[in-house]
Amino acid sequence: MIRNAAAGASIQADIENQMKRLQSFFTVYLVAVTPGFGQMLKVEAMANPSGLTSLQAHWGAAHDGSPLLSWAETAKNGSYTLRYAIHRGAQWSEPRTIATNRHFFRQPAESPSVISFADGSLLAEWVEIPPASSEAEYIYVSASKDGVRWTSPVMAHQDRTPVQHALASMVASGEREASLVWLEALKGEDAPSALKRTVVSSDGKVLKEESLDRDVCTCCPTSIVKTSRGLLVAYRDYTPQEIRDIATIRFENGRWLPSRILNPDKWEINACPVNGASATARDNRVAIAWYTEAQDSPRTQLVLSSDGGATFSKPIRVSTGNSFGHVSAALDQQGGAFVSWLEEGNGDEGVRLLVRHFTSAGVGGAATQVAQGLRLSIGYPRLLHASGETWIAWGNSGTAKIQTARITN
């Protein structure tokens, strides 16, 4: 919250100055369009109030539907601070601090997230690694009723041994509770890892933990959404034959239904690709984007559903070239889907961050370039559609600000 008019004016002036400095940069990089069919997208650079050493951007929505941006900032002692701000009208709120002096796991796929409840309360989750450990990862949650004062962080899982508890995603699954899905590797990355769910109250208390799948791909991000029928989780499954395809599991009428393979890509790989699916939902409409290298064809794909994920369309190829994945998806009010992904650049350009829009019927528009650079510096981009606007955030270098832009079609 802006404490006084002078502070608010200072923040807005700083953002306007950032905007001016960014205009020339984005004039070059935000208008390039990959040849294709359909209407091109417009990508408008939007300054944000994150610090100069920000990374691990993530989107959420405030209780009134306004875009909520969270990020981590690095300190000189190597620790991190988790912060957030809300965009209302044409302005960002003053950045607020959730937690300080924490040891976040700095991995592009492990960005902390913040969700809101109908009463305006907030819940944050993140993954930490102890300073003296190379194997342990622990998930923490913290809650706030007013967005200013936050509860002391607590672990979101029952197991306390120094193993992987990671790759979490979270959604408000009730008026006063959230569902957190995550991966647990009790016997190391070479042994089966489990997909688990933790139910957390809106005031930050851990209520319940359960196992959803006992053998999944160890280090690929999870994605959970709420539909009008219940919950849907998308994750990368695993078989003893080293097939790592995307699966979904749904919670409806008080019970979990059997998991199903989203599409039999039959991607066989004796390693973890650190490339998960991105699910997005609006009422009964669901879109899921994901990456695969099956048949030696690296590509990003998309499926659509109009019945809460009970059935899906045939896969639609999203990428236009050699994809690297790191996908994100967001549904608009008309049931169309925005999808972003990383793709191989030309020559020494590194990777390109691209975005496309697909209608509810699966008709794709042109692929528009948002940014280009080193893969690590771009990180794991995130899309959001809220209050009738589509946003994208990226950047993971730790030596420069995260970047944000608004997308229109």
Backbone torsions as a table, in degrees:
resi	resn	phi	psi	omega
1	MET	NA	138.0	178.4
2	ILE	-73.2	122.0	-171.8
3	ARG	-74.5	-32.9	178.5
4	ASN	-155.2	171.1	-174.8
5	ALA	-64.2	-37.2	-179.4
6	ALA	-64.3	-42.4	178.8
7	ALA	-63.7	-42.1	-179.8
8	GLY	-63.2	-42.6	179.7
9	ALA	-63.4	-39.6	179.2
10	SER	-62.4	-44.0	179.5
11	ILE	-62.5	-46.1	-177.6
12	GLN	-65.2	-38.9	178.2
13	ALA	-62.5	-40.1	178.8
14	ASP	-62.9	-43.1	179.6
15	ILE	-65.0	-40.6	179.3
16	GLU	-63.7	-38.7	177.1
17	ASN	-64.4	-40.5	176.0
18	GLN	-58.8	-42.7	-177.0
19	MET	-60.4	-43.9	179.9
20	LYS	-62.5	-41.7	-179.5
21	ARG	-66.2	-30.9	-176.8
22	LEU	-83.5	-18.6	-172.3
23	GLN	-56.8	-48.3	-177.7
24	SER	-64.7	-37.4	179.9
25	PHE	-62.9	-48.2	-175.4
26	PHE	-76.4	-20.9	174.6
27	THR	-59.5	-35.2	-179.9
28	VAL	-76.2	-46.1	-166.1
29	TYR	-100.1	-11.1	-174.8
30	LEU	-104.1	9.6	-179.1
31	VAL	-118.3	-4.3	-178.8
32	ALA	-70.7	131.1	-177.8
33	VAL	-122.6	128.7	175.9
34	THR	-72.9	134.5	179.2
35	PRO	-52.4	138.3	-179.9
36	GLY	179.6	-171.7	-178.0
37	PHE	-102.4	158.6	174.3
38	GLY	90.7	178.4	-175.5
39	GLN	-74.2	137.0	177.0
40	MET	-75.2	153.0	178.0
41	LEU	-92.7	152.7	173.4
42	LYS	-105.9	127.6	-179.6
43	VAL	-116.7	117.1	-175.1
44	GLU	-110.7	120.9	178.0
45	ALA	-62.4	132.5	179.6
46	MET	-128.6	117.8	177.8
47	ALA	-65.0	155.8	179.7
48	ASN	-138.3	162.1	-173.8
49	PRO	-88.3	16.5	179.5
50	SER	-69.2	160.3	-178.8
51	GLY	-75.7	173.0	-175.8
52	LEU	-71.0	-17.5	178.8
53	THR	-117.0	41.3	-176.5
54	SER	-87.5	154.8	179.3
55	LEU	-161.3	177.7	176.1
56	GLN	54.5	54.6	178.9
57	ALA	-70.2	146.4	176.3
58	HIS	-148.9	147.5	179.3
59	TRP	-104.7	149.6	167.8
60	GLY	-145.4	-174.9	176.6
61	ALA	-129.0	134.2	176.0
62	ALA	-69.2	171.2	-175.8
63	HIS	-62.4	-23.6	177.7
64	ASP	-93.4	8.1	177.9
65	GLY	90.0	-2.3	-179.3
66	SER	-70.7	146.0	178.0
67	PRO	-61.1	133.4	177.1
68	LEU	-119.2	119.1	-179.3
69	LEU	-106.6	126.9	174.1
70	SER	-117.1	155.8	-179.0
71	TRP	-161.9	165.6	174.5
72	ALA	-108.2	146.4	175.3
73	GLU	-123.4	138.0	-177.5
74	THR	-86.5	145.8	176.7
75	ALA	-109.8	164.6	-177.6
76	LYS	-63.8	-26.9	-179.3
77	ASN	-86.2	5.8	177.7
78	GLY	91.0	-4.2	178.3
79	SER	-85.6	176.8	-176.9
80	TYR	-129.4	153.8	172.7
81	THR	-120.2	133.6	177.9
82	LEU	-98.6	126.1	-176.6
83	ARG	-133.5	167.0	176.9
84	TYR	-154.0	162.6	174.5
85	ALA	-150.4	157.0	-178.1
86	ILE	-118.1	136.4	179.5
87	HIS	-100.6	115.2	178.1
88	ARG	-127.2	131.9	-176.9
89	GLY	64.9	-118.4	179.5
90	ALA	-114.3	14.0	-173.7
91	GLN	-132.4	153.6	171.1
92	TRP	-93.0	146.6	171.9
93	SER	-72.0	168.9	172.7
94	GLU	-64.4	135.4	177.0
95	PRO	-60.5	138.1	178.2
96	ARG	-118.2	150.3	-177.2
97	THR	-98.5	132.7	177.5
98	ILE	-96.4	-47.9	-178.2
99	ALA	-151.4	146.4	179.7
100	THR	-127.7	161.7	176.4
101	ASN	55.0	44.0	179.1
102	ARG	-107.8	159.5	-178.2
103	HIS	-111.2	74.8	-179.7
104	PHE	-63.7	151.5	172.9
105	PHE	-80.8	108.6	-176.9
106	ARG	-83.1	88.5	176.9
107	GLN	-140.2	130.4	-173.3
108	PRO	-51.4	-34.2	-177.6
109	ALA	-79.5	-5.7	-173.6
110	GLU	-109.0	45.6	-178.2
111	SER	-77.8	134.2	175.6
112	PRO	-59.9	158.4	179.6
113	SER	-138.5	158.0	179.4
114	VAL	-133.2	131.6	176.2
115	ILE	-122.5	161.8	-179.9
116	SER	-121.3	159.8	176.2
117	PHE	-115.3	168.5	-174.4
118	ALA	-60.4	-28.5	-179.2
119	ASP	-85.7	3.5	178.9
120	GLY	92.5	-7.5	177.5
121	SER	-70.2	157.5	-174.8
122	LEU	-126.4	152.5	176.0
123	LEU	-136.2	131.7	-179.8
124	ALA	-118.3	148.3	174.2
125	GLU	-135.5	150.3	176.5
126	TRP	-159.8	166.4	179.4
127	VAL	-112.0	135.7	178.2
128	GLU	-122.9	155.4	171.2
129	ILE	-123.8	131.4	177.5
130	PRO	-60.8	144.8	-177.2
131	PRO	-56.0	-32.7	-175.2
132	ALA	-99.3	12.9	-175.8
133	SER	-121.4	145.9	176.6
134	SER	-111.2	-8.3	-176.2
135	GLU	-112.2	-35.9	-172.1
136	ALA	-74.5	138.1	171.9
137	GLU	-137.3	131.3	-178.1
138	TYR	-126.1	141.9	179.1
139	ILE	-99.5	131.9	178.6
140	TYR	-120.3	152.5	173.7
141	VAL	-130.7	151.7	176.8
142	SER	-147.8	144.7	-175.0
143	ALA	-124.4	158.1	177.8
144	SER	-147.3	136.7	176.5
145	LYS	-86.6	-26.9	-176.1
146	ASP	-120.3	0.2	-179.6
147	GLY	80.8	-2.0	-178.0
148	VAL	-112.2	-52.6	-180.0
149	ARG	-96.8	126.3	-175.8
150	TRP	-116.2	147.1	178.7
151	THR	-70.7	158.6	175.5
152	SER	-62.3	132.4	-178.0
153	PRO	-60.1	140.4	176.0
154	VAL	-128.1	151.0	176.4
155	MET	-67.8	142.0	-176.1
156	ALA	-96.1	10.6	-177.7
157	HIS	-138.3	155.5	-177.3
158	GLN	-75.4	-38.4	-178.0
159	ASP	-71.3	136.5	-179.3
160	ARG	-117.7	6.1	-178.2
161	THR	-71.5	156.5	-175.6
162	PRO	-78.3	68.5	178.1
163	VAL	-129.7	-176.9	-177.8
164	GLN	-76.9	123.5	165.9
165	HIS	-129.9	101.9	-163.8
166	ALA	-157.9	-174.7	174.6
167	LEU	53.7	51.8	-175.8
168	ALA	-85.9	153.5	167.7
169	SER	-140.4	155.0	-169.3
170	MET	-143.8	146.5	176.6
171	VAL	-146.5	148.6	173.0
172	ALA	-72.5	112.5	-174.9
173	SER	-103.4	-0.9	177.2
174	GLY	-160.3	177.1	-178.6
175	GLU	-61.3	-35.5	-176.5
176	ARG	-131.6	28.1	178.1
177	GLU	-148.9	155.5	178.8
178	ALA	-125.9	153.9	174.3
179	SER	-111.3	126.3	180.0
180	LEU	-113.9	120.4	175.6
181	VAL	-108.2	145.3	-171.6
182	TRP	-162.1	173.4	-178.4
183	LEU	-113.1	141.2	178.9
184	GLU	-127.8	123.5	179.2
185	ALA	-115.6	83.5	-174.6
186	LEU	-66.5	-27.1	-176.6
187	LYS	-116.6	25.2	177.9
188	GLY	92.1	170.0	-174.8
189	GLU	-70.3	-17.9	-179.9
190	ASP	-87.5	-4.3	178.0
191	ALA	-108.8	166.7	-179.9
192	PRO	-56.4	137.6	174.7
193	SER	-109.1	146.5	-176.1
194	ALA	-107.2	145.2	170.3
195	LEU	-90.8	123.6	-175.7
196	LYS	-126.8	159.8	177.0
197	ARG	-127.0	133.5	173.8
198	THR	-117.8	132.2	174.7
199	VAL	-97.6	125.8	-177.0
200	VAL	-122.6	135.5	178.1
201	SER	-74.5	162.9	-178.9
202	SER	-66.7	-14.5	175.5
203	ASP	-99.8	15.6	170.4
204	GLY	87.6	16.4	178.4
205	LYS	-96.5	133.5	178.1
206	VAL	-77.9	122.0	-173.8
207	LEU	-104.0	-33.5	-170.7
208	LYS	-161.5	148.5	174.6
209	GLU	-137.2	139.5	179.4
210	GLU	-149.5	156.4	178.9
211	SER	-97.1	135.0	-178.7
212	LEU	-106.4	-33.5	179.6
213	ASP	-152.6	127.8	-172.6
214	ARG	-86.2	-6.8	-177.9
215	ASP	-148.7	100.2	-177.8
216	VAL	-130.7	170.7	176.8
217	CYS	-64.1	132.3	-165.2
218	THR	-69.2	-35.9	-169.7
219	CYS	-132.8	40.2	174.3
220	CYS	-111.9	137.1	-176.7
221	PRO	-59.7	151.3	175.0
222	THR	-98.8	167.0	177.3
223	SER	-149.8	123.6	179.7
224	ILE	-123.5	138.8	177.6
225	VAL	-136.8	163.3	175.9
226	LYS	-113.0	127.8	175.4
227	THR	-108.4	177.9	177.2
228	SER	-70.7	-10.9	179.3
229	ARG	-100.4	-15.6	-178.3
230	GLY	151.4	-143.0	-179.3
231	LEU	-107.7	149.9	174.5
232	LEU	-135.5	131.2	177.9
233	VAL	-117.5	130.9	173.8
234	ALA	-113.0	134.7	-176.9
235	TYR	-156.3	165.4	178.6
236	ARG	-91.9	120.0	-178.4
237	ASP	-84.5	177.2	-178.1
238	TYR	-148.4	141.6	173.6
239	THR	-123.9	160.2	177.2
240	PRO	-60.2	-18.1	177.4
241	GLN	-86.7	11.7	179.1
242	GLU	65.6	27.9	173.3
243	ILE	-86.8	126.3	-175.9
244	ARG	-125.9	81.2	178.8
245	ASP	-105.6	162.6	-179.7
246	ILE	-77.0	135.9	176.9
247	ALA	-123.7	159.8	173.8
248	THR	-127.9	151.2	174.0
249	ILE	-139.6	137.2	-174.2
250	ARG	-120.5	145.7	175.3
251	PHE	-111.2	112.1	-179.0
252	GLU	-139.4	142.2	177.2
253	ASN	53.9	38.9	173.8
254	GLY	81.7	10.9	179.8
255	ARG	-150.0	156.2	176.5
256	TRP	-85.5	130.0	175.5
257	LEU	-84.6	160.1	178.9
258	PRO	-58.9	144.2	178.4
259	SER	-70.0	153.9	-179.8
260	ARG	-138.1	144.4	173.9
261	ILE	-71.5	128.7	-177.3
262	LEU	-64.3	-46.6	175.3
263	ASN	-153.7	132.8	-178.2
264	PRO	-74.8	72.7	176.5
265	ASP	-64.2	-35.3	-176.6
266	LYS	62.6	48.2	176.7
267	TRP	-79.5	112.0	179.0
268	GLU	-100.3	119.8	-179.1
269	ILE	-152.5	129.0	-178.9
270	ASN	-91.7	55.3	179.7
271	ALA	-172.2	166.1	177.5
272	CYS	-97.1	123.2	-174.8
273	PRO	-78.9	-7.4	-177.3
274	VAL	49.5	49.9	-177.2
275	ASN	-146.5	101.8	-176.7
276	GLY	-100.5	-169.8	176.7
277	ALA	-97.0	158.7	173.8
278	SER	-122.8	116.3	179.2
279	ALA	-105.0	145.4	176.2
280	THR	-142.5	144.0	-175.0
281	ALA	-141.3	149.6	173.9
282	ARG	-146.7	106.8	-173.4
283	ASP	59.4	-119.0	-178.9
284	ASN	-95.6	-1.6	179.7
285	ARG	-88.6	134.9	-180.0
286	VAL	-134.9	140.9	171.2
287	ALA	-129.6	137.9	176.8
288	ILE	-130.8	125.5	175.5
289	ALA	-111.8	147.4	179.5
290	TRP	-158.6	170.9	-177.6
291	TYR	-115.7	143.4	174.5
292	THR	-149.2	155.8	173.2
293	GLU	-120.4	20.2	179.6
294	ALA	-57.9	146.1	-177.7
295	GLN	59.5	28.4	178.9
296	ASP	54.9	36.5	-179.5
297	SER	-128.3	89.1	-179.5
298	PRO	-63.7	120.8	-174.3
299	ARG	-154.1	157.8	172.3
300	THR	-106.3	135.1	-176.1
301	GLN	-127.4	163.2	-177.2
302	LEU	-142.2	139.5	170.1
303	VAL	-128.7	153.4	-178.2
304	LEU	-125.1	150.0	178.5
305	SER	-138.7	144.3	175.6
306	SER	-117.1	10.0	-179.4
307	ASP	-129.0	37.6	175.6
308	GLY	72.5	17.6	178.8
309	GLY	93.3	8.4	175.6
310	ALA	-68.1	-38.7	176.3
311	THR	-137.0	156.6	-179.5
312	PHE	-133.4	159.1	174.0
313	SER	-69.8	171.7	171.3
314	LYS	-69.4	151.9	-178.5
315	PRO	-59.9	137.9	176.1
316	ILE	-109.0	128.8	178.0
317	ARG	-75.4	124.4	-177.4
318	VAL	-95.3	-48.4	-174.2
319	SER	-69.5	151.5	-178.1
320	THR	-108.3	-9.7	-179.8
321	GLY	-144.1	-144.4	-178.9
322	ASN	-82.2	100.4	-174.6
323	SER	-79.2	147.7	170.8
324	PHE	-110.2	-0.2	178.4
325	GLY	79.1	-131.3	-172.2
326	HIS	53.7	56.5	-170.3
327	VAL	-84.9	157.6	170.8
328	SER	-146.6	149.0	-178.2
329	ALA	-138.9	149.9	177.3
330	ALA	-149.0	133.8	178.0
331	LEU	-91.7	141.1	173.9
332	ASP	-96.6	-179.5	-175.3
333	GLN	-66.4	-24.1	-179.4
334	GLN	-87.1	1.1	-178.6
335	GLY	88.3	3.1	175.2
336	GLY	-79.0	160.5	-175.7
337	ALA	-123.2	132.2	167.1
338	PHE	-94.1	136.9	178.3
339	VAL	-132.3	132.7	174.0
340	SER	-117.3	153.9	179.3
341	TRP	-162.9	167.6	175.4
342	LEU	-100.6	141.3	-178.5
343	GLU	-138.9	152.4	-179.1
344	GLU	-59.4	134.3	178.5
345	GLY	-86.6	-177.9	179.6
346	ASN	-95.5	128.0	177.2
347	GLY	62.3	-122.5	-177.8
348	ASP	-94.7	20.0	-174.9
349	GLU	-79.0	-4.2	-178.4
350	GLY	75.3	-124.9	179.6
351	VAL	-117.7	158.4	176.5
352	ARG	-113.4	137.9	171.7
353	LEU	-93.5	117.4	-176.5
354	LEU	-117.7	156.8	176.1
355	VAL	-142.0	142.2	175.4
356	ARG	-134.0	155.6	173.9
357	HIS	-114.1	138.2	177.2
358	PHE	-122.7	136.7	177.5
359	THR	-71.1	171.4	178.7
360	SER	-63.5	-18.1	176.8
361	ALA	-90.0	-1.7	177.6
362	GLY	90.4	12.7	179.2
363	VAL	-84.3	123.0	-174.6
364	GLY	-95.2	144.0	174.1
365	GLY	-91.2	-170.0	-178.6
366	ALA	-70.3	149.8	175.8
367	ALA	-85.3	120.6	-175.6
368	THR	-108.2	133.7	179.0
369	GLN	-81.6	128.8	178.2
370	VAL	-96.2	-43.1	-177.7
371	ALA	-159.7	168.5	173.5
372	GLN	-146.6	155.2	-178.7
373	GLY	161.8	-166.3	178.5
374	LEU	-69.0	146.3	-176.4
375	ARG	-59.4	-43.1	-178.8
376	LEU	-66.6	-36.6	-177.3
377	SER	-71.6	-30.7	177.8
378	ILE	-77.9	-36.4	174.8
379	GLY	76.4	-139.7	-176.9
380	TYR	-115.9	88.8	-176.0
381	PRO	-58.7	153.1	-178.3
382	ARG	-131.1	135.8	176.3
383	LEU	-105.9	154.6	174.6
384	LEU	-150.0	138.6	168.1
385	HIS	-119.4	116.6	-177.8
386	ALA	-150.4	144.4	179.6
387	SER	52.6	37.1	176.8
388	GLY	76.3	8.1	-179.3
389	GLU	-124.2	150.7	177.4
390	THR	-112.1	130.5	-177.2
391	TRP	-124.0	155.2	173.1
392	ILE	-137.8	143.6	178.1
393	ALA	-132.7	145.8	178.9
394	TRP	-157.1	169.1	177.3
395	GLY	120.3	125.0	-176.8
396	ASN	-146.0	21.8	-175.6
397	SER	-73.7	-29.5	-176.4
398	GLY	79.9	-6.7	177.7
399	THR	-115.6	1.0	179.2
400	ALA	-145.2	164.1	-179.1
401	LYS	-68.3	152.1	166.0
402	ILE	-67.4	153.5	-178.1
403	GLN	-112.8	147.8	177.4
404	THR	-135.2	150.1	178.8
405	ALA	-149.4	157.0	177.5
406	ARG	-110.0	137.2	-174.5
407	ILE	-115.3	132.3	175.1
408	THR	-131.5	154.0	177.8
409	ASN	-132.2	NA	NA
